[in-house]
């Protein structure tokens, strides 16, 4: 006869990931402080955006840790209420990934790498249009006029946001040298 023990608390994997991300966010915050301050800077300086991103990363890390701990606590509470659940943790059905799913994820990474490689050549606007179109088709959208139109609208919206509104220069590609 197998002796069963009461379910015990285990530190979930997401807690460790959250702690690592929290440490990385802290390091990023500190590294952002090393950005040189210009005499022309006002209240918002060059370190403001990186520090904001570090704060967001640390905040999301804390939320991930709290979520993982809450899920573990709920599991323990439920396992202690149910007889016989103490002998083993439930199997994680559907959490094993097949080779095709890994290859599909590798395809997403490959599309991102190709985007980074063609960005300096094609420019931001055309590269983002192609990225959104190819990624949409890759994940299952029908590659047609509608998807191309949505891709074009998103590319123009991102271009206007970054280049016109935020005044962030983005790669123009080879087009300016060809046109004039």
C-alpha positions, 0 to 999 in steps of 0.5 A: 500500500502506498502511503500518501502525504498531504499536498505541500507548497511548492514554489512555482516556476513562474515565481522564479521567472518573476524574480529573475525578471524583477532583478533584470528590471532593477538592473535596467533601472540602474543602467538607465541612470547611466545615460548622460543627461544633456544640459538641454533636458528638462523634467523628462530626459533621455533616461525617462523612457528606459526607467519607465520601461524598467518600472513596468517590467518590475511591476509585471514581474511582481504581478506574475509572482503574486499570480503564481503564488495565488494559483498555488495557494488555490491548488493546495486549498482544493487538494486538501479538500478532496480526498485522495488528491494528496497522493499526486499533483494533477497531470498538466494535460495539454501542456506538453508541446509537439515538435510542430508547435516548436517549429511554428514558434521557431517560424515566428522567431525567423520572421522577426529576424528577417524583419530586422535584416530587411529593415535597414534596406526597405525602411520602416514603413514597408518593413512593418507592412510586410511584417504584419502581413506575413505574420498574420498569414503565418498565424492563420489569417487569409492572405488577401486584400483585407489583410494587406489593407490592415497591414498598410493601415497599421504600418502608416499608424506606427509611422505617424506615431513614431516619426511624426508624433514622437519625432523618433527617426526610423530607418528610411531604407534605400528609397530616399537615395533612389528617388532623389 
